[in-house]
Amino acid sequence: MVNVVCYEQQSEVKKRLCGVSQTSFCIVEFEEAGNLLEPNRDATTISIEDEDIKPEKKRKAAGFPPDDEDGDPLATDDKTELLSGQQKSVPFWTFEYYQRFFDIETHHVKERIIGSVMPWPGKNFIQVYLRRNPDLYGPFWICTTLVFAIAISGNLSNFLTHLGDPTYKYTPEFRKVSIAATAIFGYAWLVPLALWSFLLWRSNKIMNLVSYSFMEIVCVYGYSLSIYIPAVVLWIGTFEWLQWCSIVVALFLSGSVLMLTFWPAVRDDHPKIIIATMSAIVVFNILLAVGCKAYFFSNSERKVLVKSAATVLTKAPSST
């Protein structure tokens, strides 16, 4: 005799036969099974599935992707190397080496830009924002944006300087783009290279010094230039005091990021080395800002126009 217990969806427990609708499921209890378990009520029953069911079906039911035993052997080798910790490293002169530095989420770039323009005492930019994961995406586009901002703002400033002069004919100076690119990218790569070499040499001399990788230093210098982009836009105006105020603010914020980041790397060194290193970081930062201001936004032409206009006005009465 077969006892049938059926559980229907969204209804109370009822007893029906197995031939009910498809929305219900039945649990069939055989009387033979009860007789078998009669001697030992505490016995544990085990459900043995059909041997023809493949393990792939079990993985699909559990939510795991099926195993690709016949898949790409290269992918299998990569997984094996990754799991064993023996993944092959590519040379630094190949494209694949730098490709991983451009694999970064947008919100991470946003956080690093905000952190570079809002330095806070006790916060190391590398430890707080990079976390041993430097990128080149942000520094590259920051430098590129700054190059075009300097070139465009310089041309606009030159146009506003000669505004109202009937003898002046505006011609765009495209050479400023190449000069600005050389200055900005040279600063963003050569200065970090020199600093990295120096810190590496000092870390070999003193073992307890904090060491940074070259890419981490490049990343810090790249993001530290982000504050100069809005400052350069303010240089378009003809107000000299506004230009110098923006330079001072940009120098303070950018220099603070660099000082707070590299201070742990030299604080245990000799005092003379500390002073020389920190001074060099600040001096190169000042040279970049003041140099760009003096070359691309020089007021020498404006002064020449004022002097020539004053000369014309003084000579006019004497001729009459």
Secondary structure, DSSP 8 states (H G I E B T S, - for coil): -EEEEEE-TTS--B---S-S-TT-EEEEEEHHHHHHHSS-TT--------TTS-HHHHHHHHT-----TTS-HHHHHHHHHHHHT------TTSHHHHHGGG---HHHHHHHHHHHHS--TT--HIIIIITT---SHHHHHHHHHHHHHHHHHHHHHHHHHTTT-TT------THHHHHHHHHHHHHHHHHHHHHHHHHHHHHHHSTTS----HHHHHHHHHHHTTTHHHHHHHTTSS-HHHHHHHHHHHHHHHHHHHHHHHHHHHTTS-HHHHHHHHHHHHHHHHHHHHHHHHHHS--HHHHHHHHHHHHHHHHHHHH-
